[in-house]
Amino acid sequence: MRVDDLATLFDRFLPDALNPVLCRVLGDTVPQTGNVRYVVTATGRFSGDLVSDVMNQAYNHKLDGALVVAERDVTRVVYFRRGRVVGADSNVLFDRLGRILGSKGVLSPEDVDAIVEEEETNGLAAAIARLPEDAVEWGLDRRIREITSNLFFMPRSHFVLVKGRPNLGDVPLFDFSPLELAMEGLRRYDEWRNRSKATSK
């Protein structure tokens, strides 16, 4: 295979193949070039061992864009502005804002069901609009931490780095160091692994 054939593969065919999947995951949160195709800067196999490396890469390159990680029917997204984490999303039920607030007793079981249904039906911004401001701030902070930490528990996944300044609409933006989030996720993973070893003895 010639060098220009490889360039065509990575610059055209691979992004074209990924675009329908990215459309379903990202929608209009990250702009497409000419409203036609997302700009893919990196893709490949992913595991917990690579979380810190990929997050560090986004930070060092001051990425405006998104990290998409997918494993079977699970998809998680981390959004960056100038290399800092500003938001996250997930299609996993226990990553829903209502579930996170309910797990800490902030919402009653009935309210959890209502907020989760609102998010499932009308999106995160609609769920936020039904919550008090302090619950939203705490819940979104915790949600970002949960989603990024759970990247360490996706051992046979694939990742795509997409370039483009994210627009999360009415969802408040945060300002996290990706390295801090990676360290927190690694700590949680190590705690889980140590518990598993102790249980198996």
Backbone as a printed PyTorch tensor [residue, N CA C, xyz], in Angstrom:
tensor([[[  0.8480,  -1.1980,   0.0000],
         [  0.0000,   0.0000,   0.0000],
         [  0.8780,   1.2390,   0.0000]],

        [[  0.5740,   2.1880,  -0.8760],
         [  1.3680,   3.4060,  -0.9850],
         [  1.0120,   4.3790,   0.1340]],

        [[  1.9260,   5.3480,   0.3410],
         [  1.7120,   6.3470,   1.3830],
         [  0.4520,   7.1500,   1.1160]],

        [[  0.2050,   7.5130,  -0.1570],
         [ -0.9840,   8.3030,  -0.4490],
         [ -2.2580,   7.4860,  -0.2750]],

        [[ -2.1570,   6.1490,  -0.4420],
         [ -3.3080,   5.2930,  -0.1620],
         [ -3.6440,   5.3120,   1.3240]],

        [[ -2.6110,   5.2830,   2.1670],
         [ -2.8330,   5.3590,   3.6090],
         [ -3.4540,   6.6940,   3.9920]],

        [[ -2.9600,   7.7620,   3.3580],
         [ -3.5060,   9.0900,   3.6470],
         [ -4.9850,   9.1460,   3.3020]],

        [[ -5.3770,   8.5650,   2.1720],
         [ -6.7840,   8.5360,   1.7730],
         [ -7.6050,   7.7380,   2.7740]],

        [[ -7.0310,   6.6080,   3.2350],
         [ -7.7270,   5.7680,   4.2080],
         [ -8.0260,   6.5400,   5.4840]],

        [[ -7.0050,   7.2100,   6.0260],
         [ -7.1730,   7.8820,   7.3170],
         [ -7.8720,   9.2330,   7.1950]],

        [[ -7.6800,   9.9200,   6.0760],
         [ -8.2520,  11.2620,   5.9370],
         [ -9.6760,  11.2570,   5.3970]],

        [[-10.0540,  10.1840,   4.6910],
         [-11.3770,  10.1990,   4.0660],
         [-12.2310,   9.0050,   4.4460]],

        [[-11.7320,   7.7800,   4.1420],
         [-12.5920,   6.6020,   4.3060],
         [-12.9150,   6.3170,   5.7640]],

        [[-11.9260,   6.4370,   6.6480],
         [-12.1870,   6.1580,   8.0560],
         [-13.1600,   7.1650,   8.6590]],

        [[-12.9410,   8.4830,   8.4730],
         [-13.9360,   9.4460,   8.9800],
         [-15.3240,   9.2380,   8.3790]],

        [[-15.3860,   8.8930,   7.0880],
         [-16.6850,   8.6550,   6.4590],
         [-17.4020,   7.4780,   7.1100]],

        [[-16.6400,   6.4280,   7.4310],
         [-17.2340,   5.2440,   8.0510],
         [-17.7010,   5.5340,   9.4720]],

        [[-16.9610,   6.3810,  10.1860],
         [-17.3010,   6.6930,  11.5720],
         [-18.4230,   7.7160,  11.6880]],

        [[-18.6370,   8.5060,  10.6480],
         [-19.5410,   9.6470,  10.7680],
         [-20.9660,   9.2810,  11.1820]],

        [[-21.5800,   8.2340,  10.6180],
         [-22.9530,   7.9050,  11.0620],
         [-23.0280,   7.5680,  12.5480]],

        [[-22.0230,   6.8650,  13.0470],
         [-21.9840,   6.5270,  14.4770],
         [-21.8250,   7.7890,  15.3060]],

        [[-20.9000,   8.6630,  14.9050],
         [-20.6630,   9.8910,  15.6470],
         [-21.8820,  10.8040,  15.6070]],

        [[-22.6230,  10.7910,  14.5110],
         [-23.8510,  11.5980,  14.4260],
         [-24.8440,  11.1700,  15.4910]],

        [[-24.9830,   9.8640,  15.6860],
         [-25.9220,   9.3650,  16.6920],
         [-25.4650,   9.7150,  18.1010]],

        [[-24.1470,   9.7000,  18.3250],
         [-23.6200,   9.9240,  19.6720],
         [-23.5150,  11.4110,  19.9920]],

        [[-22.9670,  12.1970,  19.0670],
         [-22.6540,  13.6000,  19.3360],
         [-23.7450,  14.5590,  18.8910]],

        [[-24.4880,  14.1970,  17.8720],
         [-25.4860,  15.1290,  17.3510],
         [-24.8400,  16.4400,  16.9540]],

        [[-25.3810,  17.5520,  17.4550],
         [-24.8280,  18.8680,  17.1200],
         [-23.9910,  19.4560,  18.2620]],

        [[-23.5780,  18.6080,  19.2250],
         [-22.7500,  19.1280,  20.3120],
         [-21.3450,  19.4750,  19.8380]],

        [[-20.8780,  18.8270,  18.7620],
         [-19.5810,  19.1390,  18.1600],
         [-19.8320,  19.4260,  16.6840]],

        [[-19.3060,  20.5390,  16.1550],
         [-19.5990,  20.9070,  14.7610],
         [-18.9430,  19.9650,  13.7560]],

        [[-19.5990,  19.8180,  12.6250],
         [-19.0430,  19.0540,  11.5170],
         [-18.4850,  20.0160,  10.4720]],

        [[-17.4480,  19.6070,   9.7670],
         [-16.8580,  20.4260,   8.7160],
         [-17.8450,  20.5810,   7.5750]],

        [[-18.2380,  21.8120,   7.3200],
         [-19.2100,  22.0600,   6.2600],
         [-20.5300,  21.3610,   6.4960]],

        [[-20.8350,  21.0710,   7.7740],
         [-22.0630,  20.3410,   8.1340],
         [-22.1470,  18.9800,   7.4410]],

        [[-20.9870,  18.4230,   7.1200],
         [-20.9450,  17.1530,   6.3920],
         [-20.2790,  16.0480,   7.1940]],

        [[-19.1570,  16.3660,   7.8740],
         [-18.3680,  15.3000,   8.4990],
         [-17.6220,  15.8440,   9.7080]],

        [[-17.5530,  15.0250,  10.7640],
         [-16.7610,  15.3770,  11.9340],
         [-15.2670,  15.2500,  11.6120]],

        [[-14.4620,  16.0300,  12.3210],
         [-13.0100,  15.9720,  12.1460],
         [-12.4460,  14.9950,  13.1740]],

        [[-12.0320,  13.8190,  12.7060],
         [-11.4740,  12.7820,  13.5680],
         [ -9.9580,  12.9420,  13.6120]],

        [[ -9.4100,  13.1340,  14.8190],
         [ -7.9680,  13.3280,  14.9450],
         [ -7.2310,  12.0730,  15.3900]],

        [[ -7.9450,  11.1330,  16.0220],
         [ -7.3090,   9.8830,  16.4550],
         [ -8.3930,   8.8670,  16.7480]],

        [[ -8.0800,   7.5930,  16.5330],
         [ -9.0060,   6.5220,  16.8500],
         [ -8.2280,   5.2350,  17.0410]],

        [[ -8.8180,   4.3060,  17.7780],
         [ -8.1320,   3.0310,  17.9950],
         [ -8.7580,   2.2490,  19.1300]],

        [[ -8.1250,   1.1370,  19.4500],
         [ -8.5830,   0.3350,  20.5840],
         [ -8.2970,   1.0820,  21.8790]],

        [[ -9.1260,   0.8050,  22.8780],
         [ -9.0570,   1.5560,  24.1210],
         [ -9.1890,   0.5970,  25.2960]],

        [[ -8.5050,   0.9220,  26.3800],
         [ -8.6580,   0.1790,  27.6280],
         [ -8.3530,   1.1230,  28.7740]],

        [[ -8.5800,   0.6600,  29.9960],
         [ -8.3140,   1.4990,  31.1540],
         [ -6.8790,   1.9850,  31.2230]],

        [[ -5.9530,   1.1990,  30.6620],
         [ -4.5470,   1.5870,  30.6870],
         [ -4.2790,   2.8540,  29.8800]],

        [[ -5.1760,   3.1670,  28.9600],
         [ -4.9410,   4.2950,  28.0550],
         [ -5.6790,   5.5630,  28.4650]],

        [[ -6.5140,   5.4810,  29.4960],
         [ -7.3190,   6.6520,  29.8700],
         [ -6.4310,   7.8540,  30.1500]],

        [[ -5.4430,   7.6680,  31.0130],
         [ -4.5750,   8.7900,  31.3860],
         [ -3.8290,   9.3270,  30.1750]],

        [[ -3.3690,   8.4360,  29.2770],
         [ -2.6210,   8.8780,  28.0990],
         [ -3.4860,   9.7240,  27.1770]],

        [[ -4.7120,   9.2760,  26.9200],
         [ -5.5920,  10.0030,  26.0070],
         [ -6.0300,  11.3360,  26.6220]],

        [[ -6.3400,  11.3160,  27.9110],
         [ -6.7230,  12.5680,  28.5880],
         [ -5.5510,  13.5430,  28.5880]],

        [[ -4.3440,  13.0180,  28.7970],
         [ -3.1510,  13.8650,  28.7900],
         [ -2.9110,  14.4440,  27.3980]],

        [[ -3.1550,  13.6380,  26.3690],
         [ -3.0060,  14.1220,  25.0000],
         [ -3.9660,  15.2750,  24.7220]],

        [[ -5.2050,  15.1170,  25.1530],
         [ -6.1950,  16.1890,  24.9640],
         [ -5.7550,  17.4620,  25.6830]],

        [[ -5.2160,  17.2980,  26.8920],
         [ -4.7590,  18.4520,  27.6730],
         [ -3.5620,  19.1400,  27.0100]],

        [[ -2.5760,  18.3500,  26.6080],
         [ -1.3540,  18.9180,  26.0260],
         [ -1.6200,  19.6300,  24.7040]],

        [[ -2.5730,  19.1220,  23.9340],
         [ -2.8980,  19.7280,  22.6370],
         [ -4.0030,  20.7750,  22.7470]],

        [[ -4.4160,  21.0560,  24.0010],
         [ -5.4790,  22.0440,  24.2320],
         [ -6.6790,  21.7790,  23.3190]],

        [[ -7.1230,  20.5280,  23.3560],
         [ -8.1880,  20.0800,  22.4630],
         [ -9.5020,  20.8050,  22.7050]],

        [[-10.1000,  21.2830,  21.6350],
         [-11.5150,  21.6360,  21.5960],
         [-12.2040,  20.4740,  20.8970]],

        [[-12.9770,  19.6910,  21.6330],
         [-13.5920,  18.5490,  20.9810],
         [-14.1330,  17.5470,  21.9740]],

        [[-14.1490,  16.2890,  21.5630],
         [-14.7550,  15.2470,  22.3830],
         [-13.9790,  13.9530,  22.2640]],

        [[-13.9450,  13.2280,  23.3630],
         [-13.4510,  11.8540,  23.4010],
         [-14.6650,  10.9410,  23.4810]],

        [[-14.8410,  10.1060,  22.4780],
         [-15.9430,   9.1390,  22.4420],
         [-15.3650,   7.7530,  22.6890]],

        [[-15.8940,   7.0550,  23.6870],
         [-15.4440,   5.7010,  24.0090],
         [-16.6520,   4.7760,  23.9370]],

        [[-16.5360,   3.6990,  23.1500],
         [-17.6620,   2.7910,  22.9460],
         [-17.2280,   1.3500,  23.1520]],

        [[-18.1010,   0.5920,  23.8300],
         [-17.8790,  -0.8350,  24.0420],
         [-19.2310,  -1.5330,  23.9620]],

        [[-19.4320,  -2.2910,  22.8840],
         [-20.7210,  -2.9250,  22.6240],
         [-21.8250,  -1.8720,  22.6340]],

        [[-22.7820,  -1.9730,  23.5600],
         [-23.8890,  -1.0160,  23.5640],
         [-23.6790,   0.1290,  24.5510]],

        [[-22.4660,   0.2600,  25.0790],
         [-22.1470,   1.3290,  26.0360],
         [-21.3260,   2.4070,  25.3380]],

        [[-21.7610,   3.6570,  25.4870],
         [-21.0230,   4.7850,  24.9160],
         [-20.9020,   5.8900,  25.9580]],

        [[-19.6870,   6.3920,  26.1180],
         [-19.4540,   7.5260,  27.0110],
         [-18.6670,   8.5940,  26.2550]],

        [[-18.9530,   9.8610,  26.5780],
         [-18.3340,  10.9950,  25.8860],
         [-17.8000,  11.9740,  26.9150]],

        [[-16.5850,  12.4600,  26.6830],
         [-16.0010,  13.5160,  27.5080],
         [-15.7440,  14.7140,  26.5960]],

        [[-16.2270,  15.8940,  26.9990],
         [-16.0950,  17.1010,  26.1890],
         [-14.9750,  17.9860,  26.7240]],

        [[-14.1960,  18.5610,  25.7990],
         [-13.0520,  19.3990,  26.1520],
         [-13.1640,  20.7730,  25.5000]],

        [[-12.6960,  21.7750,  26.2580],
         [-12.4180,  23.0950,  25.6930],
         [-11.0260,  23.4880,  26.1310]],

        [[-10.1780,  23.7540,  25.1450],
         [ -8.7710,  24.0930,  25.3920],
         [ -8.1190,  23.0900,  26.3520]],

        [[ -8.4460,  21.8260,  26.1500],
         [ -7.8080,  20.7600,  26.9090],
         [ -8.3790,  20.5040,  28.2820]],

        [[ -9.3590,  21.3010,  28.7000],
         [ -9.9930,  21.1150,  30.0010],
         [-11.3420,  20.4220,  29.8150]],

        [[-11.7090,  19.5710,  30.7510],
         [-12.9790,  18.8520,  30.6630],
         [-14.1110,  19.7790,  31.1010]],

        [[-15.0890,  19.9730,  30.2120],
         [-16.2040,  20.8810,  30.5090],
         [-17.5290,  20.1410,  30.6750]],

        [[-17.5660,  18.8710,  30.2840],
         [-18.8050,  18.1170,  30.4020],
         [-18.5930,  16.6680,  30.0230]],

        [[-19.6220,  15.8690,  30.2210],
         [-19.5630,  14.4430,  29.8720],
         [-20.9660,  13.9410,  29.6390]],

        [[-21.0580,  12.8390,  28.8970],
         [-22.3570,  12.2470,  28.6240],
         [-22.2080,  10.7370,  28.5360]],

        [[-23.3430,  10.0470,  28.6210],
         [-23.3220,   8.5890,  28.6490],
         [-24.7090,   8.0720,  28.3000]],

        [[-24.7610,   6.8950,  27.6860],
         [-26.0580,   6.2670,  27.4190],
         [-26.3880,   5.2050,  28.4600]],

        [[-25.6110,   5.1530,  29.5370],
         [-25.8010,   4.1460,  30.5800],
         [-26.7870,   4.6690,  31.6200]],

        [[-27.7350,   3.8330,  32.0100],
         [-28.7940,   4.2760,  32.9000],
         [-28.2550,   4.7860,  34.2330]],

        [[-27.2800,   4.0890,  34.8350],
         [-26.8180,   4.5370,  36.1510],
         [-25.9340,   5.7820,  36.0790]],

        [[-25.6170,   6.2610,  34.8630],
         [-24.9320,   7.5470,  34.7020],
         [-25.9150,   8.7020,  34.5570]],

        [[-27.1980,   8.4140,  34.5550],
         [-28.1920,   9.4720,  34.4330],
         [-28.1630,  10.3670,  35.6670]],

        [[-28.4330,  11.6470,  35.4390],
         [-28.3760,  12.6350,  36.5170],
         [-29.3120,  12.2560,  37.6670]],

        [[-30.5260,  11.8340,  37.3580],
         [-31.4700,  11.4570,  38.3960],
         [-30.9740,  10.2980,  39.2430]],

        [[-30.3650,   9.3050,  38.5920],
         [-29.8360,   8.1530,  39.3230],
         [-28.7120,   8.5830,  40.2720]],

        [[-27.8460,   9.4690,  39.8050],
         [-26.7300,   9.9280,  40.6300],
         [-27.2410,  10.7060,  41.8360]],

        [[-28.2110,  11.5800,  41.6230],
         [-28.7900,  12.3350,  42.7440],
         [-29.5280,  11.4050,  43.7090]],

        [[-30.1980,  10.4100,  43.1690],
         [-30.9190,   9.4710,  44.0200],
         [-29.9950,   8.6020,  44.8450]],

        [[-28.8290,   8.2590,  44.2900],
         [-27.8980,   7.3880,  45.0170],
         [-27.3440,   8.0540,  46.2730]],

        [[-27.3830,   9.3650,  46.3220],
         [-26.8930,  10.1090,  47.4870],
         [-28.0360,  10.6700,  48.3330]],

        [[-29.2640,  10.2500,  48.0250],
         [-30.3980,  10.6770,  48.8250],
         [-30.8780,  12.0800,  48.5520]],

        [[-30.3910,  12.7010,  47.4760],
         [-30.8070,  14.0610,  47.1450],
         [-32.2400,  14.0600,  46.6100]],

        [[-32.6360,  12.9810,  45.9150],
         [-33.9790,  12.8580,  45.3670],
         [-34.6630,  11.6270,  45.9530]],

        [[-35.9710,  11.7110,  46.0650],
         [-36.7610,  10.5460,  46.4730],
         [-36.8210,   9.5560,  45.3050]],

        [[-37.1450,   8.2950,  45.5670],
         [-37.2680,   7.3190,  44.4660],
         [-38.2500,   7.7690,  43.3910]],

        [[-39.3510,   8.3940,  43.7960],
         [-40.3370,   8.8700,  42.8200],
         [-39.7530,   9.9720,  41.9430]],

        [[-39.0150,  10.9010,  42.5790],
         [-38.3990,  11.9910,  41.8100],
         [-37.2960,  11.4670,  40.9000]],

        [[-36.5710,  10.4480,  41.3560],
         [-35.5350,   9.8380,  40.5140],
         [-36.1590,   9.3320,  39.2180]],

        [[-37.2570,   8.5930,  39.3330],
         [-37.9120,   8.0400,  38.1500],
         [-38.3680,   9.1520,  37.2120]],

        [[-38.9070,  10.2280,  37.7760],
         [-39.4120,  11.3290,  36.9510],
         [-38.2740,  12.0440,  36.2220]],

        [[-37.1750,  12.2930,  36.9340],
         [-36.0420,  13.0050,  36.3200],
         [-35.3530,  12.1400,  35.2770]],

        [[-35.2090,  10.8520,  35.5650],
         [-34.5990,   9.9450,  34.5820],
         [-35.4600,   9.8750,  33.3250]],

        [[-36.7710,   9.7790,  33.5040],
         [-37.6610,   9.7350,  32.3430],
         [-37.5720,  11.0250,  31.5340]],

        [[-37.4770,  12.1590,  32.2300],
         [-37.3450,  13.4460,  31.5370],
         [-36.0600,  13.4860,  30.7170]],

        [[-34.9620,  13.0200,  31.3170],
         [-33.6840,  13.0180,  30.5970],
         [-33.7180,  12.0640,  29.4120]],

        [[-34.3180,  10.8760,  29.6030],
         [-34.4030,   9.8940,  28.5260],
         [-35.2530,  10.4210,  27.3700]],

        [[-36.3170,  11.1410,  27.7020],
         [-37.2720,  11.5810,  26.6850],
         [-36.8660,  12.8870,  26.0200]],

        [[-36.4360,  13.8630,  26.8290],
         [-36.2280,  15.2200,  26.3100],
         [-34.7970,  15.7360,  26.4450]],

        [[-33.8960,  14.9480,  27.0360],
         [-32.5030,  15.3510,  27.1260],
         [-32.1220,  15.8850,  28.4950]],

        [[-30.8210,  16.0080,  28.6960],
         [-30.2830,  16.4210,  29.9890],
         [-30.7330,  17.8200,  30.3850]],

        [[-30.7540,  18.7640,  29.4430],
         [-31.1290,  20.1370,  29.7660],
         [-32.5550,  20.2060,  30.3160]],

        [[-33.4560,  19.3900,  29.7760],
         [-34.8360,  19.3770,  30.2630],
         [-34.9070,  18.8370,  31.6890]],

        [[-34.0950,  17.8200,  31.9920],
         [-34.0600,  17.2900,  33.3560],
         [-33.5090,  18.3290,  34.3260]],

        [[-32.4740,  19.0510,  33.9000],
         [-31.8730,  20.0860,  34.7410],
         [-32.8900,  21.1650,  35.0970]],

        [[-33.7370,  21.5200,  34.1280],
         [-34.7180,  22.5890,  34.3400],
         [-35.7200,  22.2510,  35.4370]],

        [[-35.8400,  20.9890,  35.7880],
         [-36.8110,  20.5830,  36.8180],
         [-36.1620,  20.4410,  38.1930]],

        [[-34.8940,  20.7790,  38.3050],
         [-34.1750,  20.5610,  39.5630],
         [-33.7260,  21.8810,  40.1780]],

        [[-33.5560,  21.9290,  41.5220],
         [-32.9950,  23.1270,  42.1590],
         [-31.5340,  23.3220,  41.7690]],

        [[-31.0900,  24.5710,  41.7840],
         [-29.7570,  24.9210,  41.2910],
         [-28.6430,  24.1860,  42.0280]],

        [[-28.7610,  24.0730,  43.3650],
         [-27.6880,  23.4180,  44.1130],
         [-27.6080,  21.9280,  43.7760]],

        [[-28.7580,  21.3010,  43.5420],
         [-28.7550,  19.8870,  43.1620],
         [-28.1350,  19.6970,  41.7840]],

        [[-28.4100,  20.6360,  40.8830],
         [-27.8450,  20.5640,  39.5330],
         [-26.3310,  20.6650,  39.5850]],

        [[-25.8140,  21.6480,  40.3210],
         [-24.3670,  21.8410,  40.3700],
         [-23.6680,  20.6160,  40.9570]],

        [[-24.1850,  20.1250,  42.0860],
         [-23.5660,  18.9530,  42.7030],
         [-23.7010,  17.7220,  41.8120]],

        [[-24.9010,  17.5360,  41.2520],
         [-25.1620,  16.3500,  40.4510],
         [-24.3370,  16.3000,  39.1770]],

        [[-24.2060,  17.4230,  38.4780],
         [-23.4170,  17.4350,  37.2420],
         [-21.9330,  17.2370,  37.5330]],

        [[-21.4550,  17.8380,  38.6140],
         [-20.0620,  17.6260,  39.0320],
         [-19.8150,  16.1420,  39.2510]],

        [[-20.7050,  15.5000,  40.0280],
         [-20.5650,  14.0770,  40.3200],
         [-20.7150,  13.2400,  39.0610]],

        [[-21.6030,  13.6460,  38.1710],
         [-21.8400,  12.9000,  36.9280],
         [-20.5930,  12.8740,  36.0490]],

        [[-19.9370,  14.0090,  35.9210],
         [-18.7060,  14.0640,  35.1290],
         [-17.6540,  13.1440,  35.7330]],

        [[-17.5270,  13.1790,  37.0500],
         [-16.5370,  12.3240,  37.7170],
         [-16.8680,  10.8360,  37.5300]],

        [[-18.1470,  10.5020,  37.6110],
         [-18.5510,   9.1030,  37.4510],
         [-18.2730,   8.6220,  36.0270]],

        [[-18.6470,   9.4230,  35.0470],
         [-18.4760,   9.0150,  33.6540],
         [-17.0010,   8.8490,  33.3100]],

        [[-16.1710,   9.7990,  33.7130],
         [-14.7440,   9.6800,  33.3850],
         [-14.0930,   8.5340,  34.1580]],

        [[-14.5040,   8.3130,  35.3950],
         [-13.9480,   7.1940,  36.1600],
         [-14.3340,   5.8620,  35.5390]],

        [[-15.5390,   5.7870,  35.0150],
         [-16.0060,   4.5320,  34.4340],
         [-15.3110,   4.1760,  33.1290]],

        [[-14.5670,   5.1050,  32.5510],
         [-13.7570,   4.7720,  31.3700],
         [-12.7310,   3.6940,  31.7030]],

        [[-12.2860,   3.6580,  32.9610],
         [-11.3060,   2.6540,  33.3790],
         [-11.9050,   1.2520,  33.4040]],

        [[-13.2360,   1.1650,  33.3610],
         [-13.9020,  -0.1340,  33.4310],
         [-14.4630,  -0.5470,  32.0630]],

        [[-13.8350,  -0.0460,  30.9910],
         [-14.2270,  -0.3960,  29.6270],
         [-13.0210,  -1.0280,  28.9270]],

        [[-12.6800,  -2.2660,  29.2850],
         [-11.3990,  -2.8490,  28.8760],
         [-11.2960,  -3.2310,  27.4070]],

        [[-12.4220,  -3.4520,  26.7310],
         [-12.3670,  -3.8820,  25.3280],
         [-13.1380,  -2.9030,  24.4410]],

        [[-12.8530,  -1.6500,  24.6270],
         [-13.5900,  -0.5980,  23.9170],
         [-12.7440,   0.0060,  22.8040]],

        [[-13.3430,   0.9320,  22.0950],
         [-12.6530,   1.7150,  21.0610],
         [-12.8870,   3.1990,  21.3470]],

        [[-11.9360,   4.0260,  20.9300],
         [-12.0770,   5.4640,  21.1680],
         [-11.9540,   6.2310,  19.8700]],

        [[-12.5710,   7.4150,  19.8770],
         [-12.4280,   8.3710,  18.7770],
         [-12.2550,   9.7450,  19.3970]],

        [[-11.2260,  10.4670,  18.9750],
         [-11.0600,  11.8680,  19.3540],
         [-11.5810,  12.7290,  18.2150]],

        [[-12.5330,  13.5980,  18.5250],
         [-13.1670,  14.4420,  17.5140],
         [-12.8380,  15.8990,  17.8160]],

        [[-12.4150,  16.6230,  16.7940],
         [-12.0260,  18.0230,  16.9560],
         [-13.1870,  18.9380,  16.6240]],

        [[-13.3680,  19.9640,  17.4540],
         [-14.4330,  20.9410,  17.2200],
         [-14.9520,  21.4540,  18.5460]],

        [[-15.0800,  22.7600,  18.6830],
         [-15.4790,  23.3490,  19.9530],
         [-16.8810,  22.8880,  20.3410]],

        [[-17.0310,  22.1860,  21.4700],
         [-18.3430,  21.6600,  21.8360],
         [-19.3140,  22.7370,  22.2930]],

        [[-20.5740,  22.5080,  21.9870],
         [-21.6580,  23.3860,  22.4210],
         [-22.6990,  22.5030,  23.1030]],

        [[-22.7940,  22.6080,  24.4240],
         [-23.7030,  21.7540,  25.1830],
         [-25.0440,  22.4230,  25.4640]],

        [[-25.3210,  23.5100,  24.7610],
         [-26.6180,  24.1650,  24.8880],
         [-26.8500,  24.7270,  26.2750]],

        [[-27.9550,  24.3380,  26.9010],
         [-28.3260,  24.8700,  28.2120],
         [-27.7270,  24.0700,  29.3700]],

        [[-26.8970,  23.1100,  29.0710],
         [-26.2270,  22.3440,  30.1320],
         [-25.0210,  23.1450,  30.6330]],

        [[-24.9440,  23.4430,  31.9330],
         [-23.8200,  24.2330,  32.4520],
         [-22.4700,  23.5650,  32.1790]],

        [[-21.4710,  24.3850,  31.8820],
         [-20.1220,  23.8890,  31.6380],
         [-19.3090,  23.9120,  32.9260]],

        [[-18.3910,  22.9610,  33.0490],
         [-17.5070,  22.8900,  34.2000],
         [-16.0720,  23.1230,  33.7350]],

        [[-15.1380,  23.0350,  34.6470],
         [-13.7400,  23.2770,  34.3040],
         [-12.8650,  22.3340,  35.1390]],

        [[-12.6720,  21.1170,  34.6220],
         [-11.8860,  20.1060,  35.3150],
         [-10.5400,  19.9050,  34.6340]],

        [[ -9.5210,  19.6490,  35.4390],
         [ -8.2670,  19.1580,  34.8980],
         [ -8.4640,  17.7030,  34.4870]],

        [[ -8.1730,  17.3530,  33.2290],
         [ -8.3200,  15.9470,  32.8320],
         [ -7.3830,  15.0290,  33.6010]],

        [[ -6.2430,  15.5510,  34.0210],
         [ -5.2990,  14.7360,  34.7870],
         [ -5.8690,  14.4230,  36.1620]],

        [[ -6.5400,  15.4010,  36.7720],
         [ -7.1730,  15.1710,  38.0690],
         [ -8.2470,  14.0970,  37.9540]],

        [[ -9.0670,  14.1690,  36.9020],
         [-10.1200,  13.1780,  36.7100],
         [ -9.5350,  11.7980,  36.4370]],

        [[ -8.4550,  11.7510,  35.6710],
         [ -7.8190,  10.4650,  35.3880],
         [ -7.2530,   9.8430,  36.6560]],

        [[ -6.6640,  10.6620,  37.5070],
         [ -6.1240,  10.1410,  38.7690],
         [ -7.2410,   9.6150,  39.6680]],

        [[ -8.3710,  10.3200,  39.6940],
         [ -9.5030,   9.8620,  40.4990],
         [-10.0340,   8.5330,  39.9690]],

        [[-10.1320,   8.4200,  38.6500],
         [-10.5980,   7.1750,  38.0550],
         [ -9.6500,   6.0240,  38.3210]],

        [[ -8.3560,   6.2950,  38.2430],
         [ -7.3590,   5.2570,  38.5070],
         [ -7.4280,   4.7970,  39.9570]],

        [[ -7.6410,   5.7380,  40.8650],
         [ -7.7610,   5.3780,  42.2780],
         [ -8.9680,   4.4630,  42.4940]],

        [[-10.0910,   4.8080,  41.8700],
         [-11.2880,   3.9740,  42.0160],
         [-11.0610,   2.5830,  41.4310]],

        [[-10.3980,   2.5410,  40.2950],
         [-10.1300,   1.2420,  39.6700],
         [ -9.2270,   0.3880,  40.5500]],

        [[ -8.1980,   0.9930,  41.1240],
         [ -7.2890,   0.2530,  42.0080],
         [ -8.0240,  -0.2550,  43.2440]],

        [[ -8.9200,   0.5680,  43.8060],
         [ -9.6980,   0.1380,  44.9670],
         [-10.5880,  -1.0490,  44.6090]],

        [[-11.2250,  -0.9880,  43.4470],
         [-12.0810,  -2.0900,  43.0020],
         [-11.2610,  -3.3610,  42.7810]],

        [[-10.0850,  -3.2140,  42.1520],
         [ -9.2440,  -4.3880,  41.8790],
         [ -8.7500,  -5.0090,  43.1750]],

        [[ -8.3770,  -4.1820,  44.1460],
         [ -7.9010,  -4.7140,  45.4250],
         [ -9.0210,  -5.4240,  46.1860]],

        [[-10.2430,  -4.8740,  46.1160],
         [-11.3780,  -5.5420,  46.7520],
         [-11.6560,  -6.8860,  46.0880]],

        [[-11.5450,  -6.9140,  44.7500],
         [-11.7890,  -8.1510,  44.0500],
         [-10.7770,  -9.2230,  44.4090]],

        [[ -9.5120,  -8.8330,  44.5560],
         [ -8.4720,  -9.7830,  44.9450],
         [ -8.7270, -10.3100,  46.3630]],

        [[ -9.1300,  -9.4160,  47.2540],
         [ -9.3770,  -9.8290,  48.6380],
         [-10.5610, -10.7850,  48.7070]],

        [[-11.5800, -10.5500,  47.8940],
         [-12.7680, -11.4030,  47.8930],
         [-12.4640, -12.7930,  47.3440]],

        [[-11.5520, -12.8440,  46.3700],
         [-11.2520, -14.1150,  45.7180],
         [-10.3230, -15.0180,  46.5410]],

        [[ -9.7300, -14.4710,  47.5970],
         [ -8.8040, -15.2780,  48.3960],
         [ -9.5610, -16.2550,  49.2970]]])
